[in-house]
Amino acid sequence: RDGLRLIRETAGKNVFILGCCIPQNMRSYGGAFGFVDAMRIGPDNGAGWNDLLRGPTFGSRHYFLHGRVWYNDPDPVYVRTNVPLNQARAICSWVAVSGQLNMDSEWIPGLPAERFDLLRRTMPSHGLKPRPVDLFERPIPRVWLLTDERRGVRRDIVGLFNWEDHDIAIDESLERVGLDAHTTYLAYSYWDDRALEPMRGRLKANVPARSCVVLALRSASSHPQVLSTSRHVTQGIVDVVSEEWHSWGRRLQGRSRVVGGEPYELRIPLPEGERPWRVKSWSATGVETRGPLDAEARTDAGLARVTIHSPKTQEVNWKVVRSE
C-alpha cells in the first residue's frame, strides 16, 4: 500500500492509473483501494469462447466495486471475423450493459463494417451502476438490470446472456428482476430490431447458445414514448437527453445526441384505443447546425420509426405530432 501511495502521489491527481490483476493476489487486493482509478479484475482473456468468459466471470464477481472503488477492467472485447457474430455481440453487450471498461483488441482499419458496428453500438459507457440479478445462483449470472432515472423518465435495460453451449429459456418474475410485478411493460429487442409482446408479471425469453438478448423496457402508457433508439445497445440511456409528452399539442418531443453521418432511429409505440394513435408530422433540428435536418417516418406493426439524418455529431431537437 505504501508503494501504491508513492506511485499515486508522484503521478498526481490528473493521471489515470489502471492496476493489473491485483484481485488475483488477495494479500494486496484491499491494499489497492483508493490508489488506482481502474483495475483488471481477472486473468487475461482471449478470442476463444472459454477464454472470453473470463471477463464476465470475474466482472460479475467484482461488480460491486465498479464505479464505487474503481472502474472494473474485464480485459478487451473481440469482434474479429473469426469470432462468431453471436459471440461477439454477447461479449460487447455484456460490457456495455454492465458498464465496465470497454476496450477492444482489434486492428480497427481491417474490420468489416458489420464488426466495426458492434463497437459503435456498445460505446460509450452509460456511467451507471447496474446489477446482476442471479449473482449467487450460477458461475456467471445470466440476467443484468440497468436502470436510468436521471432525466425525469425511467428507462430499464435487461441483458439476458447465455454462456452455455446450448439454448436456454429464461423465465423470471419481474419483481425478482427489480421491476414492478403489477405493471405492464413494453419491450424492444435491440439485436432482433423488433418490439415484443407486452410483459406483465414475468419476463420470458429464449436465448440461443453463446448469445444474448438485450431488452429495453418501459411501462405501458396511454401516450407515446420513446421505447428504443438505434444508436446504442442501451437504447436511449446514452443518447436521449430529454423526452416530453404535451397532451394539449398532441406531440412528443425531445433531444438526442446523434452521430454525424449515421441514421438515428426513434422507436415509438403507438398506443391502441378507441382512437388509434397516428403520426401526422415529424421534424428535427440540429442544435449546432441550427437548421432543419432530413427526417423520415414509417409505421411498422404498431410502432412509429422516425429516422433522423444529421451531417454532424451534435444534439438534435425532434418532434412527433399526432394526427387529429
N, C-alpha and C positions, 0 to 999 in steps of 0.2 A: 504493500500500500504506500509506503514511503517512496518507493521507486516511481510509482504512477503519479504520486503527488508532485514529484520533481519534474516529471515529463509535462504534466498539466501546467504547472506554474511557469516552466520555461517556454512552452509553446504559446501560452497566452489564451485568453478567452475567445479570441476570434478564429482559432484553429479548430477544425472538426477532427476529432480523434476517433478512429474506428479500431477497437480492440479485436484481437483474433483468437477466438475459441477459448477464452478463459473459463466458460462453463464446463469444459472438459476436465478442468482441474479444480475440484471443489475446494481445495485449500485457498485458492486465490479468487474464487467466484465472487464472494461478497466484498472482497478487498478492492475490486474494481469499481464498485458503486460510487458514483459521484465524480469520477475522474475521466471517464470516456463518454463520448457522445453516442456511440453506437457499438455494438458487439456482435461478432459472429457467434451464433448460439448453437452451433453444431459442427460436425466434421464436414470436410469437403463433399460436395455433391457431384453430379455428373449428368450427362445427357441420357444415360440409360435409365430405364424406369425405376429400378430398385435404388439406384444412386440418387435419382431425382427426389425420391420420397424423404430423403434426409432433411430437406428444408421444412416441409410440413410437419414431420415428426418432431423435430426439436423446436420449430417455431410455435407449435401448439403447446408443447410442454412449458415454454417460457413466455407465453403470450402476455401474461400479466405484467411483465417487465416493460413491454413495448410502449413507448410514449409516456412512461412513468419514471423509469430508472435510466433507460437508454432507448435507442432505436434498435430493434432486433434486425440482424442481418442473417437471413437464411441461406445465403450464397445465391448465385445467379440463376435466372431463368434461361431456358434453352428453346429457341424457336427454329433452329436449323432444319433443313429439309429431311434429314434422316431421323428426326423425331416425329412420330405420327401426329397429325394435326390435333386429334382429340387430347393427346397427352400434353402437347404444347399449350393448348387452351387451358387445360386443367391447372398446370403449374403457374401460368401467368395470371389466371383468375384467382387462384388461392392467394398469391402475393398481393394482388390488387384489393381483394375483399378484406384480407387480414390487415392490410395497410403497412406491412413490414417493408424494409428497404428493398427497392426494386432495381435490380441491376441485371444487365444481360451479358452473356459471354459469346457474342457473335461478331462476325465481320459484317457490319451493317451494309456497306455498299454491295455485298454479294447476296443479300437476302432477296428472295422473290417478294413481290408486293403483298401477297397473301400472308406471308410470315412476318414481314415488317409491320403489317397492320395489327398483328397481335400485340406488339409493343405499344403501338399508338393507342389501342383500346384499353390498355391497362396502366397507363401513365397519364397524369401524375398521381401521387398518393392523396388520399382524402383527408389525412390528418386526424382521424377519429380513433376510437378505441372499441373495436368490435370484440366479440367473444365467441369461442367455440361452445356450442350448446351441449354436445355429448362428450365433453373432455375426458371424463373418467370411465367411459364405457368401452372404449376400444383404443388400440395403439395410436391411431391417427383419427381425430374427430372428422365426421362427415358433414356436419351442419355448422355453419357460421352465420351469425346475425350481425348485421351492420345497420345502425340506426342513426339518422341525422335529423335533428330538430333545431338547427341553428338559425334557420331563416323563416321561422313562423309557420312552416308546414312540416309534417313528418314524412320522411322517406325511409322505407325499410328495404334492405337488400338481404336476401337469404342465399348463401352459397351452399350448394349441395355437391359434395365431392365423393367420387367413387374411386378409392385407392386399390380396389380389388381387381382380380383378373377375370371377373365375371360380372354380369349385370346385377344390379340391386334395385329393390323397391324401397324407397324411404317413405315412412308413414309416421308422422309425429303430430301430436296435438299442438295447435297454435299457441296455447298457453305455455307449454313447455319450451317452445322456441323463443318465447318472450313477447308474444303478441296477444291481442285480446281475443279470447275464445268466443265471444259473442258478437264479434264484428265480422262483416263480410268484406273480404279483401279482393281487389282486382289484382291480377298478376300478369307479368310480362316476362317471357323467357328471352334473355338477351341473345345468346348464340343461336337459338332457333328463330329469332326475329319474329315472334308472334305472341299474341295475347292468349292467355289460358282461361279456362273456365274459372269463375269467381270461387274463392275458397272461404269456407266457414267451418270452424271447429277443428279441422285437421289439415295438415299440409301433406299432400301425397305427390310423389313423382318417381318415375322410373329413370334411373341414371345408368347409361351403358358403362361397360368396363373401362377403367382408366380414363375417365372423362368427368365432366362437371355439368351442372345446370345452375345458372345464375338468374335468380328471380328478383324483379322489382315488385314490391307490394305496396298498395295504398288502399286505405279504407274506402269503400264504395261511397259515392256522393250523388246527390241529385243534380249537381252541376259538373261541368267538365273540369278536368285537372290533368296535369302532365304526369303520366304514369311512367314513361320511359323516354330516354333520348338515345341517339346513336353514338355520341362522341366517346363514351367511356362505359366500361362494364358495370360501373356503379349507377349508371342510368339517371343522371341528374344531380348527383351529390357533388361532383366536382365542377359542374358547368352551369346549372340553373341557379342564378344569383337571387332571383325573386320570382314570385308567381302570385297573381291575384285574380279572383273572380269578381266581376262587377255585375250584379244581377240587374241593376237598372239600365245598363247599357248592353246587357246580354253578351258580355265579352270576357274572354280570358286573356290576360296579358302578363308579360314578364320580361325578364332579362336573362340572357345566357352568354357564357363565354364560348366562343366558337373559334375554330382553327381555320385560318385562311386557305382558300382553295379546296376545302373539304366539305361536301354536303353535310348539313346538320339537320337531323330529323327529330321533330317532336312527335311523340305518340300519345294521343289524347282520346281516351274512351268517350264515346257518345252515349250519354245516359238514355235509357229507354223510358217510355211513359206514354201518357195519352197524347202528348205532342213530342214525338221523337226529335232529338236534337240534330240539327243540320248546320253545316258550315256555310255562312253567307259570304264572308270575305276574310282575308288574312293579309298581313303586311309585316315587314321587318325593316328596321333602320339601324345602321351602324353608328355606334356611339362616337368612334373616332373619325370615320369617313363622313359622318353627318349627312347621310343621304339614304334614300330607299335602296333596299337590296332585292335581288331576284328571289322570289319565293313561289312555291307551288304547293298545292294541297290535293289530296285524294282521300277517298273513303274506302276502307278495307275492313270488312267483317265487323262493323260497329266501332271502328277505330278511325279517327282522323289522323292522317300522317301529313304534317306540314314540314316541308323541306326548305331550308334557308341556304343561300349561297353567298358567302362573303369572300371577297378577294383578299381580305386582310384578317389576321388574327386580332380579334377585338371582342368587346362586349356588344351584344346586339339586343335592341328592344324589339319585341314581337307582340303581335295582337291577333287574336282569332275571334270573329264575331259570329253569333248565332243568327240564323235566318228567322224571319217572322213566323 
